[in-house]
Amino acid sequence: MSPVVRKDLLQAQRSLLQVMEAYATELAVRRLPIPYRLRDGLRLQREFGRRPTRPRRP
């Protein structure tokens, strides 16, 4: 198994956000409530996506 690369993590995070957004949209279209965990998870994922990452110090 190869080591995890930061680029892969960022792509996985973007994919997760897209899937969560699609699920929440479908729930809204069907006029179903969005579970609290999904709503909170979306809020966190959106914030992670907006914030620039700080470079690590050696």
C-alpha positions as CSV (number, residue, x, y, z in Angstrom):
1,M,0.0,0.0,0.0
2,S,1.4,3.4,-0.9
3,P,1.6,6.3,1.5
4,V,-1.1,8.9,1.6
5,V,-0.4,12.0,-0.4
6,R,-1.8,15.4,0.5
7,K,-3.1,15.9,-3.0
8,D,-5.1,12.6,-2.6
9,L,-6.5,13.8,0.7
10,L,-7.7,17.1,-0.8
11,Q,-9.3,15.2,-3.7
12,A,-11.1,12.9,-1.4
13,Q,-12.3,15.8,0.7
14,R,-13.7,17.5,-2.4
15,S,-15.4,14.3,-3.5
16,L,-16.9,13.8,-0.1
17,L,-18.3,17.4,-0.1
18,Q,-19.8,16.8,-3.6
19,V,-21.6,13.7,-2.5
20,M,-22.8,15.2,0.7
21,E,-24.1,18.3,-1.2
22,A,-25.9,16.1,-3.7
23,Y,-27.5,14.0,-0.9
24,A,-28.7,17.2,0.9
25,T,-30.0,18.6,-2.3
26,E,-32.0,15.5,-3.1
27,L,-33.5,15.5,0.4
28,A,-34.5,19.2,0.0
29,V,-36.1,18.4,-3.4
30,R,-38.1,15.7,-1.8
31,R,-39.0,18.1,1.1
32,L,-37.4,15.7,3.6
33,P,-35.5,16.9,6.7
34,I,-31.7,17.0,6.5
35,P,-30.3,15.1,9.5
36,Y,-28.4,17.1,12.0
37,R,-25.2,15.1,11.4
38,L,-25.3,15.7,7.7
39,R,-26.0,19.4,8.2
40,D,-23.2,19.7,10.6
41,G,-20.8,17.6,8.5
42,L,-21.6,19.8,5.5
43,R,-20.8,22.9,7.5
44,L,-17.5,21.5,8.5
45,Q,-16.6,20.3,5.0
46,R,-17.5,23.7,3.5
47,E,-15.3,25.5,6.0
48,F,-12.4,23.1,5.4
49,G,-12.7,23.8,1.7
50,R,-12.6,27.6,2.1
51,R,-9.7,27.9,4.4
52,P,-6.3,28.0,2.8
53,T,-4.0,25.5,4.5
54,R,-0.9,26.8,6.3
55,P,2.4,25.5,5.3
56,R,3.9,23.2,7.8
57,R,7.0,24.4,9.7
58,P,10.0,22.1,9.6
